[in-house]
Amino acid sequence: MTDQRADGGRVTILDIARATGVSKSSVSRFLDERGRASNSEAARLVRRVASELGYVRDVSAANLRRGSTGTIGVIVPRLTDTVMAMLYEALVRAASGRQLFTVVATTDDDPEANRQAVDRLLARGVDGLVLATTRIGDGFARHLADRGVPFVLALRTDGVHPSSVGDDRLGGFLATRHLIDLGHRRIGLISGPLDASNAVGRVEGYHQ
C-alpha cells in the first residue's frame, strides 16, 4: 500500500472523489477524524477506497486552513525526572484522545532556556503551552498572559494563573511523618529549588 499515485504524486482527496464519485467536500468530511465517523454507504465507500489507495491525511494543510496546528507545547526541566516524564506521557495520552499532538522541550530549569523554548515553540505555531518550569516571582507567566498566549502551569504554580498541581505540603508532611513513625529523629530534606512552589510546599510540610 502506498500514499503515492502511479505518477509519483501524493494521493489526495480529489483522487478519492474521482474514484468514488463522491463530492470532494463530502470526502473531506468523511475522512475527518475529529468528529463521529459516519456509517453511511458513501462514507464506508470513501474510507475503503482511501485505504486501498493508501491515502494519508495531510494534517498540516488541514490545520493551516483552520488557523490551528493541533499542537500543544510542553516545557519541563528534564525528562530524566520520573514525575516530569509521567506528566508528559499523561499529556500525550490526553492530547491523542482529542486528535492533538504534543511536542516537548527541556530547559534544565534554566530561566533563559525556558524563555527560548517558549519562543521557539510559539514560532512553530503551537496552539498552547503547558509549563512545568514556573518560578515564584519571575513574572514570566504574567508576561505570557499579557501576550495573549494560551497556557496552563503544571506541577508548579505562581498562585495566580491556571495551574494543575499536587498537594506538595501534604506530601512533605506525610513523608516526614512516615520516617518519624519508624523511629527516626534526624531527618534531612532535599527540597529542590526554593523558588519553585512544589519545593516550598514540601519544606512547609516537612516543618509542619
C-alpha positions in Angstrom: 0.0 0.0 0.0 1.3 3.4 -0.9 0.2 7.0 -0.5 1.5 7.9 -3.9 -0.2 7.8 -7.3 1.2 6.0 -10.3 2.6 9.3 -11.5 4.5 9.7 -8.2 2.2 12.3 -6.7 0.6 12.0 -3.3 -2.9 10.6 -3.1 -5.3 13.5 -2.5 -9.0 14.0 -1.5 -9.6 14.9 -5.2 -8.3 11.5 -6.3 -10.6 9.7 -3.9 -13.6 11.9 -5.0 -12.9 10.9 -8.6 -12.5 7.2 -7.7 -15.8 7.1 -5.7 -18.0 9.6 -7.5 -18.5 11.4 -4.1 -18.0 15.1 -3.9 -14.7 16.5 -2.7 -16.4 18.2 0.3 -18.1 15.0 1.4 -14.9 13.0 1.0 -13.1 15.6 3.3 -15.9 15.3 5.8 -15.9 11.5 5.8 -12.2 11.4 6.4 -12.1 14.0 9.1 -11.0 12.0 12.2 -12.1 14.7 14.7 -15.8 14.0 14.7 -18.1 11.0 14.9 -17.5 8.7 11.9 -20.4 8.5 9.5 -21.6 4.9 8.8 -23.4 5.8 5.6 -22.8 3.7 2.4 -21.0 6.6 0.8 -18.8 7.1 3.9 -17.9 3.4 4.0 -17.0 3.5 0.3 -14.8 6.6 0.7 -12.9 5.1 3.7 -12.4 1.8 1.8 -11.1 3.5 -1.3 -8.9 5.8 0.7 -7.4 2.7 2.4 -6.9 0.9 -0.9 -5.2 4.0 -2.4 -3.0 4.4 0.6 -4.4 7.9 1.4 -2.7 9.7 4.3 -4.4 12.8 5.6 -2.3 16.0 5.4 -2.9 17.2 8.9 -0.7 20.3 8.5 -2.6 21.5 5.5 -6.0 20.9 7.2 -4.8 22.8 10.3 -3.5 25.6 8.2 -6.9 26.1 6.8 -8.4 26.2 10.3 -5.7 28.6 11.6 -4.6 25.9 14.1 -1.7 23.4 14.2 -3.4 21.0 16.6 -0.1 21.0 18.6 0.5 21.6 22.3 3.9 22.6 23.5 5.1 21.2 26.8 8.1 22.6 28.7 9.7 20.7 31.6 13.1 21.0 33.3 14.1 17.5 32.3 12.6 14.1 31.3 15.1 12.1 33.4 12.9 13.2 36.4 10.3 10.4 36.7 7.5 12.8 37.7 8.2 15.0 34.7 8.3 12.0 32.4 5.0 10.7 33.8 3.4 14.2 33.3 4.4 14.3 29.7 3.2 10.7 29.0 -0.2 11.6 30.5 -0.4 14.8 28.4 0.4 12.7 25.3 -2.4 10.3 26.0 -4.9 13.1 26.7 -3.9 15.0 23.6 -4.0 12.0 21.4 -7.6 11.3 22.5 -8.5 14.7 21.2 -6.6 14.4 17.9 -3.9 16.7 19.1 -0.1 16.3 19.0 2.4 17.3 21.7 6.0 18.4 21.5 8.3 18.7 24.5 11.2 20.9 25.3 13.6 20.6 28.2 15.3 23.5 29.9 17.4 22.1 32.8 15.5 24.6 35.0 17.3 27.5 33.4 15.1 30.6 33.1 16.8 31.8 29.9 16.4 28.4 28.3 12.8 28.4 29.4 12.2 31.7 27.6 14.0 30.5 24.5 11.9 27.2 24.5 8.7 29.2 24.7 9.7 31.5 21.8 10.7 28.6 19.6 7.5 26.6 20.3 5.4 29.7 19.6 7.3 30.4 16.4 6.4 26.8 15.3 2.7 27.6 15.8 1.8 25.6 18.8 -1.8 26.3 19.9 -1.0 26.5 23.6 1.6 25.7 26.3 1.9 23.5 29.4 4.7 24.8 31.6 6.3 22.8 34.4 9.1 25.3 34.8 7.4 28.2 36.7 9.4 30.0 39.3 7.9 32.1 42.1 8.2 35.8 41.4 9.8 35.6 38.0 6.8 37.2 36.3 7.1 35.0 33.2 3.6 33.6 33.4 2.2 37.1 33.6 4.3 38.1 30.5 2.7 35.2 28.6 -0.8 36.2 29.8 -0.2 39.8 28.7 0.9 38.5 25.2 -2.4 36.5 25.0 -0.6 33.2 24.9 -2.9 30.3 26.0 -1.1 28.3 28.7 -1.5 26.3 31.9 1.0 25.7 34.7 1.7 22.1 35.8 3.3 20.7 39.0 4.4 24.2 39.9 2.2 27.3 40.4 2.7 31.1 40.7 -0.5 31.3 42.7 -2.2 33.5 40.1 -2.6 31.7 36.8 -4.4 28.4 35.9 -2.4 25.5 37.4 -2.6 21.8 37.9 -0.6 20.8 40.9 -0.4 18.2 43.6 -0.6 18.9 47.4 3.2 19.2 47.9 2.8 20.4 51.5 0.8 17.3 52.4 3.3 15.1 50.6 6.2 16.6 52.6 4.3 16.1 55.8 3.3 12.5 55.1 6.9 11.6 54.1 8.3 13.1 57.2 5.6 11.6 59.5 6.4 8.2 58.0 10.0 8.4 59.0 9.2 9.7 62.5 6.8 6.8 62.9 9.6 4.5 62.1 11.6 6.0 64.9 13.9 8.3 63.0 14.6 11.7 64.5 17.5 13.2 62.5 15.7 13.7 59.1 17.2 15.6 56.3 15.3 17.1 53.3 16.4 17.6 49.7 13.7 20.0 48.6 14.6 21.2 45.1 14.9 24.9 44.2 13.2 27.1 46.7 11.8 29.5 44.0 9.6 26.6 42.9 6.2 26.2 44.6 6.4 22.4 44.8 9.7 22.6 46.7 8.3 25.3 49.0 5.3 23.1 49.7 7.5 20.1 50.6 9.6 22.3 53.0 6.4 23.6 54.7 5.1 20.0 55.1 8.5 18.9 56.5 8.3 21.5 59.2 4.6 21.1 59.9 
